[in-house]
Amino acid sequence: MDEAPKITTPAESEVTFWDQHRYLLMVTITIIASICLVVVSMTIYNLSGAAQLDLSRPGYQSVSDKVDDTSDIDDYSALGPVNKTTVEEFTKLYDIHATKAKAVDAFNGDPLNPEVLEFAASPNE
């Protein structure tokens, strides 16, 4: 006679505390890991000096009014006819800015320095 295989379940006393609470343990470890990553990223943000560049922070509201937001960069209109004159004008403006961008050494100590990127200089120079 064929007997059906018996399925045995562990007794309640054989299940450990961690087996009963593994979901809670997973959520707790995830929260602790995320808090650690946030602490590390905020430490790097403050130590790298990027925090001083963020003028939207409440402590820098008085300074943000003094920032010169005028630009001498000629912009090119996205509207209008496309003909030989407008293409030559665009190419001329593009070549000026592309030459300046290619001249920057990305591996030097401060590639985003405003003097290196020539933000203060007029495009006609």
Stockholm file with secondary structure:
# STOCKHOLM 1.0

chainA/1-125         MDEAPKITTPAESEVTFWDQHRYLLMVTITIIASICLVVVSMTIYNLSGAAQLDLSRPGYQSVSDKVDDTSDIDDYSALGPVNKTTVEEFTKLYDIHATKAKAVDAFNGDPLNPEVLEFAASPNE
#=GR chainA/1-125 SS CCCCCCCCCCCGGGSCHHHHTHHHHHHHHHHHHHHHHHHHHHHHHHHTTHHHHCTTSGGGHHHHTTSCCCCCCCCCCSSSCCCHHHHHHHHHHHHHHHHHHHTSCTTSSCTTCHHHHTSSSCTTC
#=GC SS_cons         CCCCCCCCCCCGGGSCHHHHTHHHHHHHHHHHHHHHHHHHHHHHHHHTTHHHHCTTSGGGHHHHTTSCCCCCCCCCCSSSCCCHHHHHHHHHHHHHHHHHHHTSCTTSSCTTCHHHHTSSSCTTC
//
